[in-house]
Protein backbone atom coordinates (compact mmCIF):
# COMPACT_ATOMS: atom_id res chain seq x y z
CA UNK A 1 0.00 0.00 0.00
CA UNK A 2 2.81 2.42 0.91
CA UNK A 3 4.62 1.51 -2.29
CA UNK A 4 1.56 2.38 -4.38
CA UNK A 5 1.20 5.74 -2.60
CA UNK A 6 4.82 6.66 -3.31
CA UNK A 7 4.46 5.60 -6.93
CA UNK A 8 1.35 7.78 -7.29
CA UNK A 9 3.21 10.79 -5.92
CA UNK A 10 6.07 10.24 -8.35
CA UNK A 11 3.67 10.01 -11.29
CA UNK A 12 1.85 13.18 -10.25
CA UNK A 13 5.16 15.03 -10.11
CA UNK A 14 5.83 14.08 -13.72
CA UNK A 15 2.49 15.29 -15.12
CA UNK A 16 2.46 18.27 -17.52
CA UNK A 17 1.14 20.58 -14.86
CA UNK A 18 4.38 20.32 -12.95
CA UNK A 19 6.29 21.91 -15.84
CA UNK A 20 5.29 25.34 -14.49
CA UNK A 21 8.72 26.11 -13.05
CA UNK A 22 8.94 28.48 -10.08
CA UNK A 23 12.32 29.88 -9.08
CA UNK A 24 13.51 32.05 -6.23
CA UNK A 25 16.67 33.20 -4.45
CA UNK A 26 18.90 30.99 -2.32
CA UNK A 27 18.86 30.73 1.47
CA UNK A 28 18.74 34.05 3.32
CA UNK A 29 19.90 35.41 6.66
CA UNK A 30 18.29 38.47 8.21
CA UNK A 31 18.69 40.30 11.50
CA UNK A 32 15.77 40.17 13.87
CA UNK A 33 13.55 43.21 13.43
CA UNK A 34 14.47 43.81 9.78
CA UNK A 35 11.95 43.30 7.00
CA UNK A 36 12.79 40.88 4.21
CA UNK A 37 11.45 40.67 0.65
CA UNK A 38 11.67 37.52 -1.49
CA UNK A 39 11.02 37.43 -5.30
CA UNK A 40 9.35 34.36 -6.83
CA UNK A 41 9.44 33.95 -10.65
CA UNK A 42 7.02 31.84 -12.71
CA UNK A 43 6.23 30.94 -16.34
CA UNK A 44 4.20 33.47 -18.40
CA UNK A 45 1.28 31.09 -19.08
CA UNK A 46 0.37 31.12 -15.39
CA UNK A 47 -0.06 34.86 -14.87
CA UNK A 48 -3.74 34.42 -13.95
CA UNK A 49 -3.16 31.66 -11.42
CA UNK A 50 -3.19 32.14 -7.65
CA UNK A 51 0.22 32.54 -6.00
CA UNK A 52 0.92 31.79 -2.35
CA UNK A 53 3.60 31.75 0.35
CA UNK A 54 3.70 29.01 2.94
CA UNK A 55 5.85 27.84 5.86
CA UNK A 56 6.89 24.26 6.70
CA UNK A 57 9.50 21.60 6.10
CA UNK A 58 7.38 19.68 3.55
CA UNK A 59 5.54 21.29 0.66
CA UNK A 60 2.48 19.03 1.01
CA UNK A 61 1.98 20.05 4.66
CA UNK A 62 3.17 23.67 4.73
CA UNK A 63 1.02 26.35 6.36
CA UNK A 64 -0.22 29.09 4.03
CA UNK A 65 0.81 32.59 5.21
CA UNK A 66 -0.26 34.74 2.25
CA UNK A 67 -2.23 34.31 -0.99
CA UNK A 68 -2.87 36.66 -3.89
CA UNK A 69 -6.62 35.94 -3.64
CA UNK A 70 -6.68 36.93 0.07
CA UNK A 71 -7.20 40.68 0.65
CA UNK A 72 -5.66 40.45 4.12
CA UNK A 73 -2.28 39.46 2.69
CA UNK A 74 -2.06 41.99 -0.13
CA UNK A 75 -0.05 45.21 0.06
CA UNK A 76 -2.91 46.95 1.82
CA UNK A 77 -3.37 44.14 4.32
CA UNK A 78 -2.67 44.33 8.05
CA UNK A 79 -0.73 41.09 8.42
CA UNK A 80 3.01 40.59 9.01
CA UNK A 81 3.32 38.94 5.58
CA UNK A 82 2.34 40.70 2.34
CA UNK A 83 2.24 39.28 -1.17
CA UNK A 84 2.08 41.16 -4.49
CA UNK A 85 1.90 39.80 -8.04
CA UNK A 86 3.36 41.58 -11.10
CA UNK A 87 2.03 39.70 -14.18
CA UNK A 88 3.90 41.95 -16.60
CA UNK A 89 7.23 40.77 -15.13
CA UNK A 90 5.99 37.24 -14.29
CA UNK A 91 7.07 37.55 -10.66
CA UNK A 92 5.36 37.82 -7.29
CA UNK A 93 7.08 39.16 -4.19
CA UNK A 94 6.63 38.30 -0.52
CA UNK A 95 7.54 40.73 2.30
CA UNK A 96 7.90 39.60 5.91
CA UNK A 97 7.68 42.45 8.44
CA UNK A 98 9.63 42.50 11.72
CA UNK A 99 10.69 38.82 11.75
CA UNK A 100 11.90 37.19 14.98
CA UNK A 101 14.20 34.27 15.67
CA UNK A 102 11.15 32.03 15.90
CA UNK A 103 10.37 32.77 12.25
CA UNK A 104 13.47 30.92 11.05
CA UNK A 105 12.68 27.89 8.89
CA UNK A 106 11.69 26.59 5.42
CA UNK A 107 9.44 28.67 3.18
CA UNK A 108 7.82 27.96 -0.20
CA UNK A 109 6.91 30.08 -3.23
CA UNK A 110 3.91 28.37 -4.85
CA UNK A 111 1.73 28.64 -7.97
CA UNK A 112 -1.65 26.95 -7.55
CA UNK A 113 -2.47 24.95 -10.68
CA UNK A 114 -5.71 23.39 -9.39
CA UNK A 115 -7.20 19.98 -9.98
CA UNK A 116 -6.51 16.63 -8.40
CA UNK A 117 -4.03 15.53 -11.05
CA UNK A 118 -2.06 18.79 -11.27
CA UNK A 119 0.41 19.32 -8.46
CA UNK A 120 1.31 22.90 -7.59
CA UNK A 121 4.65 24.23 -8.78
CA UNK A 122 6.84 25.45 -5.91
CA UNK A 123 10.34 26.54 -4.95
CA UNK A 124 11.81 26.50 -1.43
CA UNK A 125 14.37 28.48 0.56
CA UNK A 126 15.58 28.59 4.16
CA UNK A 127 15.39 31.89 6.06
CA UNK A 128 17.50 32.41 9.19
CA UNK A 129 16.52 35.21 11.56
CA UNK A 130 19.39 35.96 13.90
CA UNK A 131 20.46 38.22 16.72
CA UNK A 132 23.58 40.29 16.18
CA UNK A 133 25.22 42.89 13.98
CA UNK A 134 25.68 43.24 10.25
CA UNK A 135 27.10 45.93 7.93
CA UNK A 136 25.82 47.38 4.69
CA UNK A 137 29.31 47.10 3.18
CA UNK A 138 32.31 45.32 4.67
CA UNK A 139 34.77 47.21 2.38
CA UNK A 140 34.73 51.02 2.29
CA UNK A 141 37.22 53.55 0.96
CA UNK A 142 37.79 57.31 1.00
CA UNK A 143 40.29 59.93 -0.15
CA UNK A 144 42.92 61.33 2.17
CA UNK A 145 41.58 64.42 3.92
CA UNK A 146 37.93 63.52 3.26
CA UNK A 147 35.37 61.51 5.24
CA UNK A 148 33.93 58.01 4.93
CA UNK A 149 30.88 56.45 6.62
CA UNK A 150 30.09 52.89 7.70
CA UNK A 151 26.51 51.71 8.33
CA UNK A 152 26.31 49.11 11.09
CA UNK A 153 23.00 47.23 11.40
CA UNK A 154 21.88 45.55 14.62
CA UNK A 155 19.02 43.32 15.71
CA UNK A 156 16.03 44.39 17.76
CA UNK A 157 17.42 42.99 21.00
CA UNK A 158 20.44 45.35 20.81
CA UNK A 159 18.53 48.62 20.53
CA UNK A 160 19.25 49.65 24.11
CA UNK A 161 22.87 48.45 24.12
CA UNK A 162 25.82 50.81 23.68
CA UNK A 163 27.46 50.75 20.28
CA UNK A 164 31.21 50.49 19.72
CA UNK A 165 33.74 51.18 16.96
CA UNK A 166 37.06 49.39 17.53
CA UNK A 167 40.30 49.04 15.59
CA UNK A 168 41.20 45.41 15.08
CA UNK A 169 44.38 44.26 16.83
CA UNK A 170 44.68 47.31 19.10
CA UNK A 171 43.62 46.92 22.74
CA UNK A 172 41.52 49.65 24.36
CA UNK A 173 40.85 51.26 20.97
CA UNK A 174 37.03 51.08 21.15
CA UNK A 175 35.01 54.28 20.95
CA UNK A 176 31.69 53.87 22.80
CA UNK A 177 28.42 55.79 22.46
CA UNK A 178 27.03 57.68 25.42
CA UNK A 179 23.51 57.57 26.87
CA UNK A 180 22.27 59.62 23.92
CA UNK A 181 23.65 57.11 21.45
CA UNK A 182 26.43 59.36 20.14
CA UNK A 183 30.19 59.76 20.22
CA UNK A 184 32.04 62.73 18.77
CA UNK A 185 35.69 63.67 18.39
CA UNK A 186 37.88 65.53 15.90
CA UNK A 187 38.34 62.44 13.73
CA UNK A 188 35.31 60.24 14.55
CA UNK A 189 31.54 60.54 14.85
CA UNK A 190 29.12 57.75 15.90
CA UNK A 191 25.35 58.22 15.73
CA UNK A 192 22.77 55.58 16.75
CA UNK A 193 19.19 55.94 15.50
CA UNK A 194 18.03 53.67 18.37
CA UNK A 195 16.05 51.52 15.93
CA UNK A 196 18.05 49.43 13.49
CA UNK A 197 21.39 51.11 12.64
CA UNK A 198 24.27 53.18 13.93
CA UNK A 199 26.53 55.14 11.57
CA UNK A 200 30.28 55.60 12.02
CA UNK A 201 31.91 58.54 10.21
CA UNK A 202 35.70 58.81 9.98
CA UNK A 203 36.66 62.45 9.38
CA UNK A 204 39.83 64.00 7.94
CA UNK A 205 41.18 60.65 6.80
CA UNK A 206 44.90 59.99 6.98
CA UNK A 207 46.86 57.20 5.33
CA UNK A 208 47.44 55.60 8.73
CA UNK A 209 43.65 55.15 9.13
CA UNK A 210 43.66 52.27 6.62
CA UNK A 211 43.02 48.88 8.21
CA UNK A 212 40.44 46.58 9.81
CA UNK A 213 37.79 47.75 12.29
CA UNK A 214 34.82 46.30 14.18
CA UNK A 215 31.21 47.37 14.54
CA UNK A 216 30.26 45.97 17.94
CA UNK A 217 27.39 45.86 20.40
CA UNK A 218 26.95 43.51 23.33
CA UNK A 219 28.65 40.22 22.45
CA UNK A 220 28.26 40.74 18.69
CA UNK A 221 30.67 42.30 16.23
CA UNK A 222 31.20 42.57 12.47
CA UNK A 223 34.46 43.30 10.63
CA UNK A 224 34.90 46.28 8.28
CA UNK A 225 37.95 47.19 6.19
CA UNK A 226 38.70 50.88 5.54
CA UNK A 227 40.98 51.91 2.65
CA UNK A 228 42.43 55.42 2.35
CA UNK A 229 43.63 56.55 -1.07
CA UNK A 230 46.25 59.31 -1.51
CA UNK A 231 44.99 62.86 -1.83
CA UNK A 232 43.85 63.59 -5.38
CA UNK A 233 45.68 66.94 -5.46
CA UNK A 234 49.03 65.19 -4.93
CA UNK A 235 48.80 63.58 -8.35
CA UNK A 236 47.75 66.86 -9.93
CA UNK A 237 50.69 68.69 -8.31
CA UNK A 238 53.10 66.07 -9.62
CA UNK A 239 51.77 66.49 -13.13
CA UNK A 240 52.07 70.28 -12.96
CA UNK A 241 55.65 70.05 -11.64
CA UNK A 242 56.60 67.65 -14.41
CA UNK A 243 55.08 69.91 -17.04
CA UNK A 244 56.94 73.00 -15.70
CA UNK A 245 60.25 71.10 -15.56
CA UNK A 246 59.84 69.95 -19.14
CA UNK A 247 59.11 73.43 -20.40
CA UNK A 248 62.08 74.85 -18.51
CA UNK A 249 64.44 72.97 -20.84
CA UNK A 250 63.26 75.06 -23.79
CA UNK A 251 63.61 78.85 -24.04
CA UNK A 252 60.49 80.80 -23.24
CA UNK A 253 59.49 83.32 -25.93
CA UNK A 254 59.93 86.94 -24.89
CA UNK A 255 56.71 88.87 -25.26
CA UNK A 256 56.83 92.30 -26.85
CA UNK A 257 54.04 94.77 -26.28
CA UNK A 258 53.35 96.84 -29.38
CA UNK A 259 51.01 99.77 -29.09
CA UNK A 260 49.14 100.78 -32.22
CA UNK A 261 46.37 103.31 -32.67
CA UNK A 262 43.18 101.49 -31.89
CA UNK A 263 43.80 98.49 -29.66
CA UNK A 264 47.04 97.14 -28.14
CA UNK A 265 48.20 93.74 -29.28
CA UNK A 266 50.54 91.27 -27.59
CA UNK A 267 53.01 89.50 -29.86
CA UNK A 268 55.99 87.25 -29.22
CA UNK A 269 59.53 87.58 -30.48
CA UNK A 270 58.96 84.58 -32.72
CA UNK A 271 56.22 86.47 -34.57
CA UNK A 272 58.40 89.59 -34.87
CA UNK A 273 61.23 87.53 -36.34
CA UNK A 274 58.92 86.20 -39.00
CA UNK A 275 58.13 89.77 -40.11
CA UNK A 276 61.82 90.85 -40.42
CA UNK A 277 63.43 91.13 -43.91
CA UNK A 278 65.67 88.29 -44.99
CA UNK A 279 68.89 90.34 -44.71
CA UNK A 280 68.19 91.25 -41.06
CA UNK A 281 68.33 87.72 -39.75
CA UNK A 282 71.28 87.02 -37.42
CA UNK A 283 72.69 84.22 -39.57
CA UNK A 284 72.93 86.36 -42.71
CA UNK A 285 74.51 89.24 -40.79
CA UNK A 286 77.16 86.92 -39.33
CA UNK A 287 77.98 85.48 -42.74
CA UNK A 288 78.38 88.97 -44.28
CA UNK A 289 80.68 90.11 -41.46
CA UNK A 290 82.76 86.95 -41.79
CA UNK A 291 83.07 87.45 -45.56
CA UNK A 292 84.19 91.06 -45.17
CA UNK A 293 86.80 90.10 -42.59
CA UNK A 294 88.12 87.36 -44.89
CA UNK A 295 88.48 89.77 -47.82
CA UNK A 296 90.27 92.37 -45.66
CA UNK A 297 92.66 89.75 -44.34
CA UNK A 298 93.46 88.56 -47.87
CA UNK A 299 94.14 92.12 -49.06
CA UNK A 300 96.42 92.75 -46.11
CA UNK A 301 98.40 89.60 -46.89
CA UNK A 302 98.79 90.61 -50.54
CA UNK A 303 99.95 94.05 -49.54
CA UNK A 304 102.62 92.58 -47.28
CA UNK A 305 103.91 90.30 -50.05
CA UNK A 306 104.17 93.00 -52.78
CA UNK A 307 105.29 95.90 -50.63
CA UNK A 308 108.11 97.92 -52.54
CA UNK A 309 111.46 98.46 -50.77
CA UNK A 310 112.41 101.99 -49.72
CA UNK A 311 116.10 101.75 -50.96
CA UNK A 312 117.05 100.42 -54.37
CA UNK A 313 120.65 99.37 -53.56
CA UNK A 314 122.20 96.34 -55.17
CA UNK A 315 122.43 94.42 -51.99
CA UNK A 316 118.89 95.25 -51.01
CA UNK A 317 117.55 94.21 -54.40
CA UNK A 318 119.39 90.95 -54.26
CA UNK A 319 118.20 90.40 -50.75
CA UNK A 320 114.57 91.10 -51.68
CA UNK A 321 114.56 88.98 -54.80
CA UNK A 322 113.48 85.41 -54.33
CA UNK A 323 116.31 82.91 -54.55
CA UNK A 324 115.69 79.71 -56.46
CA UNK A 325 117.79 76.65 -55.79
CA UNK A 326 119.36 75.14 -58.91
CA UNK A 327 120.21 71.55 -59.25
CA UNK A 328 123.84 70.93 -60.05
CA UNK A 329 124.29 70.57 -63.76
CA UNK A 330 120.68 71.30 -64.34
CA UNK A 331 121.33 74.34 -66.54
CA UNK A 332 124.38 75.26 -68.70
CA UNK A 333 125.30 78.36 -70.58
CA UNK A 334 122.54 80.28 -68.81
CA UNK A 335 122.68 84.03 -68.53
CA UNK A 336 121.00 85.93 -65.69
CA UNK A 337 120.25 89.56 -66.31
CA UNK A 338 119.69 91.95 -63.43
CA UNK A 339 118.20 95.35 -63.94
CA UNK A 340 120.71 98.23 -64.03
CA UNK A 341 123.70 95.78 -63.76
CA UNK A 342 126.02 94.38 -66.43
CA UNK A 343 125.11 90.95 -67.71
CA UNK A 344 126.96 88.04 -66.17
CA UNK A 345 127.79 85.11 -68.30
CA UNK A 346 127.62 81.83 -66.47
CA UNK A 347 129.67 78.98 -67.79
C-alpha positions in Angstrom: 0.0 0.0 0.0 2.8 2.4 0.9 4.6 1.5 -2.3 1.6 2.4 -4.4 1.2 5.7 -2.6 4.8 6.7 -3.3 4.5 5.6 -6.9 1.4 7.8 -7.3 3.2 10.8 -5.9 6.1 10.2 -8.3 3.7 10.0 -11.3 1.9 13.2 -10.2 5.2 15.0 -10.1 5.8 14.1 -13.7 2.5 15.3 -15.1 2.5 18.3 -17.5 1.1 20.6 -14.9 4.4 20.3 -12.9 6.3 21.9 -15.8 5.3 25.3 -14.5 8.7 26.1 -13.0 8.9 28.5 -10.1 12.3 29.9 -9.1 13.5 32.1 -6.2 16.7 33.2 -4.4 18.9 31.0 -2.3 18.9 30.7 1.5 18.7 34.1 3.3 19.9 35.4 6.7 18.3 38.5 8.2 18.7 40.3 11.5 15.8 40.2 13.9 13.6 43.2 13.4 14.5 43.8 9.8 11.9 43.3 7.0 12.8 40.9 4.2 11.4 40.7 0.6 11.7 37.5 -1.5 11.0 37.4 -5.3 9.3 34.4 -6.8 9.4 34.0 -10.6 7.0 31.8 -12.7 6.2 30.9 -16.3 4.2 33.5 -18.4 1.3 31.1 -19.1 0.4 31.1 -15.4 -0.1 34.9 -14.9 -3.7 34.4 -14.0 -3.2 31.7 -11.4 -3.2 32.1 -7.6 0.2 32.5 -6.0 0.9 31.8 -2.4 3.6 31.8 0.4 3.7 29.0 2.9 5.9 27.8 5.9 6.9 24.3 6.7 9.5 21.6 6.1 7.4 19.7 3.6 5.5 21.3 0.7 2.5 19.0 1.0 2.0 20.1 4.7 3.2 23.7 4.7 1.0 26.3 6.4 -0.2 29.1 4.0 0.8 32.6 5.2 -0.3 34.7 2.2 -2.2 34.3 -1.0 -2.9 36.7 -3.9 -6.6 35.9 -3.6 -6.7 36.9 0.1 -7.2 40.7 0.6 -5.7 40.4 4.1 -2.3 39.5 2.7 -2.1 42.0 -0.1 0.0 45.2 0.1 -2.9 47.0 1.8 -3.4 44.1 4.3 -2.7 44.3 8.1 -0.7 41.1 8.4 3.0 40.6 9.0 3.3 38.9 5.6 2.3 40.7 2.3 2.2 39.3 -1.2 2.1 41.2 -4.5 1.9 39.8 -8.0 3.4 41.6 -11.1 2.0 39.7 -14.2 3.9 42.0 -16.6 7.2 40.8 -15.1 6.0 37.2 -14.3 7.1 37.5 -10.7 5.4 37.8 -7.3 7.1 39.2 -4.2 6.6 38.3 -0.5 7.5 40.7 2.3 7.9 39.6 5.9 7.7 42.4 8.4 9.6 42.5 11.7 10.7 38.8 11.8 11.9 37.2 15.0 14.2 34.3 15.7 11.2 32.0 15.9 10.4 32.8 12.3 13.5 30.9 11.1 12.7 27.9 8.9 11.7 26.6 5.4 9.4 28.7 3.2 7.8 28.0 -0.2 6.9 30.1 -3.2 3.9 28.4 -4.9 1.7 28.6 -8.0 -1.7 27.0 -7.5 -2.5 24.9 -10.7 -5.7 23.4 -9.4 -7.2 20.0 -10.0 -6.5 16.6 -8.4 -4.0 15.5 -11.0 -2.1 18.8 -11.3 0.4 19.3 -8.5 1.3 22.9 -7.6 4.7 24.2 -8.8 6.8 25.5 -5.9 10.3 26.5 -5.0 11.8 26.5 -1.4 14.4 28.5 0.6 15.6 28.6 4.2 15.4 31.9 6.1 17.5 32.4 9.2 16.5 35.2 11.6 19.4 36.0 13.9 20.5 38.2 16.7 23.6 40.3 16.2 25.2 42.9 14.0 25.7 43.2 10.2 27.1 45.9 7.9 25.8 47.4 4.7 29.3 47.1 3.2 32.3 45.3 4.7 34.8 47.2 2.4 34.7 51.0 2.3 37.2 53.5 1.0 37.8 57.3 1.0 40.3 59.9 -0.2 42.9 61.3 2.2 41.6 64.4 3.9 37.9 63.5 3.3 35.4 61.5 5.2 33.9 58.0 4.9 30.9 56.4 6.6 30.1 52.9 7.7 26.5 51.7 8.3 26.3 49.1 11.1 23.0 47.2 11.4 21.9 45.5 14.6 19.0 43.3 15.7 16.0 44.4 17.8 17.4 43.0 21.0 20.4 45.4 20.8 18.5 48.6 20.5 19.2 49.6 24.1 22.9 48.4 24.1 25.8 50.8 23.7 27.5 50.7 20.3 31.2 50.5 19.7 33.7 51.2 17.0 37.1 49.4 17.5 40.3 49.0 15.6 41.2 45.4 15.1 44.4 44.3 16.8 44.7 47.3 19.1 43.6 46.9 22.7 41.5 49.6 24.4 40.9 51.3 21.0 37.0 51.1 21.2 35.0 54.3 21.0 31.7 53.9 22.8 28.4 55.8 22.5 27.0 57.7 25.4 23.5 57.6 26.9 22.3 59.6 23.9 23.7 57.1 21.5 26.4 59.4 20.1 30.2 59.8 20.2 32.0 62.7 18.8 35.7 63.7 18.4 37.9 65.5 15.9 38.3 62.4 13.7 35.3 60.2 14.5 31.5 60.5 14.8 29.1 57.8 15.9 25.3 58.2 15.7 22.8 55.6 16.7 19.2 55.9 15.5 18.0 53.7 18.4 16.0 51.5 15.9 18.1 49.4 13.5 21.4 51.1 12.6 24.3 53.2 13.9 26.5 55.1 11.6 30.3 55.6 12.0 31.9 58.5 10.2 35.7 58.8 10.0 36.7 62.4 9.4 39.8 64.0 7.9 41.2 60.7 6.8 44.9 60.0 7.0 46.9 57.2 5.3 47.4 55.6 8.7 43.7 55.1 9.1 43.7 52.3 6.6 43.0 48.9 8.2 40.4 46.6 9.8 37.8 47.7 12.3 34.8 46.3 14.2 31.2 47.4 14.5 30.3 46.0 17.9 27.4 45.9 20.4 26.9 43.5 23.3 28.6 40.2 22.4 28.3 40.7 18.7 30.7 42.3 16.2 31.2 42.6 12.5 34.5 43.3 10.6 34.9 46.3 8.3 38.0 47.2 6.2 38.7 50.9 5.5 41.0 51.9 2.7 42.4 55.4 2.3 43.6 56.6 -1.1 46.2 59.3 -1.5 45.0 62.9 -1.8 43.8 63.6 -5.4 45.7 66.9 -5.5 49.0 65.2 -4.9 48.8 63.6 -8.4 47.7 66.9 -9.9 50.7 68.7 -8.3 53.1 66.1 -9.6 51.8 66.5 -13.1 52.1 70.3 -13.0 55.6 70.1 -11.6 56.6 67.7 -14.4 55.1 69.9 -17.0 56.9 73.0 -15.7 60.2 71.1 -15.6 59.8 69.9 -19.1 59.1 73.4 -20.4 62.1 74.9 -18.5 64.4 73.0 -20.8 63.3 75.1 -23.8 63.6 78.8 -24.0 60.5 80.8 -23.2 59.5 83.3 -25.9 59.9 86.9 -24.9 56.7 88.9 -25.3 56.8 92.3 -26.9 54.0 94.8 -26.3 53.3 96.8 -29.4 51.0 99.8 -29.1 49.1 100.8 -32.2 46.4 103.3 -32.7 43.2 101.5 -31.9 43.8 98.5 -29.7 47.0 97.1 -28.1 48.2 93.7 -29.3 50.5 91.3 -27.6 53.0 89.5 -29.9 56.0 87.3 -29.2 59.5 87.6 -30.5 59.0 84.6 -32.7 56.2 86.5 -34.6 58.4 89.6 -34.9 61.2 87.5 -36.3 58.9 86.2 -39.0 58.1 89.8 -40.1 61.8 90.9 -40.4 63.4 91.1 -43.9 65.7 88.3 -45.0 68.9 90.3 -44.7 68.2 91.3 -41.1 68.3 87.7 -39.8 71.3 87.0 -37.4 72.7 84.2 -39.6 72.9 86.4 -42.7 74.5 89.2 -40.8 77.2 86.9 -39.3 78.0 85.5 -42.7 78.4 89.0 -44.3 80.7 90.1 -41.5 82.8 86.9 -41.8 83.1 87.4 -45.6 84.2 91.1 -45.2 86.8 90.1 -42.6 88.1 87.4 -44.9 88.5 89.8 -47.8 90.3 92.4 -45.7 92.7 89.8 -44.3 93.5 88.6 -47.9 94.1 92.1 -49.1 96.4 92.7 -46.1 98.4 89.6 -46.9 98.8 90.6 -50.5 99.9 94.1 -49.5 102.6 92.6 -47.3 103.9 90.3 -50.1 104.2 93.0 -52.8 105.3 95.9 -50.6 108.1 97.9 -52.5 111.5 98.5 -50.8 112.4 102.0 -49.7 116.1 101.8 -51.0 117.0 100.4 -54.4 120.7 99.4 -53.6 122.2 96.3 -55.2 122.4 94.4 -52.0 118.9 95.2 -51.0 117.6 94.2 -54.4 119.4 91.0 -54.3 118.2 90.4 -50.7 114.6 91.1 -51.7 114.6 89.0 -54.8 113.5 85.4 -54.3 116.3 82.9 -54.6 115.7 79.7 -56.5 117.8 76.7 -55.8 119.4 75.1 -58.9 120.2 71.6 -59.3 123.8 70.9 -60.1 124.3 70.6 -63.8 120.7 71.3 -64.3 121.3 74.3 -66.5 124.4 75.3 -68.7 125.3 78.4 -70.6 122.5 80.3 -68.8 122.7 84.0 -68.5 121.0 85.9 -65.7 120.2 89.6 -66.3 119.7 92.0 -63.4 118.2 95.3 -63.9 120.7 98.2 -64.0 123.7 95.8 -63.8 126.0 94.4 -66.4 125.1 90.9 -67.7 127.0 88.0 -66.2 127.8 85.1 -68.3 127.6 81.8 -66.5 129.7 79.0 -67.8 
